[in-house]
Amino acid sequence: MTPTRIGLFGGTFDPPHVGHLVTAVNVRHALELDVVILMVANDPWQRRRRVT
């Protein structure tokens, strides 16, 4: 039995666009992964309010 090769692609995907999908598909093929999971960040560090 061969182990499943899983990739994680994290980001805010805000807004999601075809470029995200193209990247995930290309990485899947390049690394010979069985599946790529897109994991959405709930609290993107770039958009956090600074507390002063």
C-alpha positions in Angstrom: 0.0 0.0 0.0 1.5 3.4 -1.1 1.1 6.3 1.3 -1.0 9.2 0.1 1.1 12.3 -0.8 -0.7 15.4 0.4 0.2 19.0 -0.2 -1.1 22.0 1.8 -1.4 25.4 0.0 -2.2 28.1 2.6 -3.3 31.7 2.1 -6.1 34.2 2.4 -7.3 33.7 -1.2 -9.0 37.0 -0.9 -10.2 37.2 -3.5 -9.8 33.6 -4.9 -8.8 33.6 -8.5 -7.7 31.1 -11.2 -4.0 31.9 -10.5 -4.4 30.1 -7.1 -5.9 27.0 -8.8 -3.2 27.0 -11.6 -0.5 27.2 -8.9 -2.0 24.3 -6.9 -2.4 22.1 -10.0 1.2 22.8 -11.2 2.7 22.0 -7.8 0.6 18.9 -7.6 2.0 17.6 -10.9 5.6 18.8 -10.2 5.8 17.1 -6.8 3.7 14.1 -7.9 1.1 14.7 -5.1 -2.1 12.8 -4.9 -4.0 15.8 -3.6 -3.5 19.5 -2.7 -5.6 21.0 0.0 -6.2 24.8 -0.1 -6.2 26.0 3.5 -7.7 29.4 4.0 -6.1 31.7 6.6 -8.7 33.0 9.0 -6.7 36.0 10.3 -4.2 37.2 7.7 -1.2 38.9 9.3 -1.2 41.6 6.6 -4.6 42.8 7.5 -4.4 42.8 11.3 -5.0 46.1 13.0 -2.1 47.4 14.9 -2.8 48.0 18.6 -0.8 50.9 19.9 
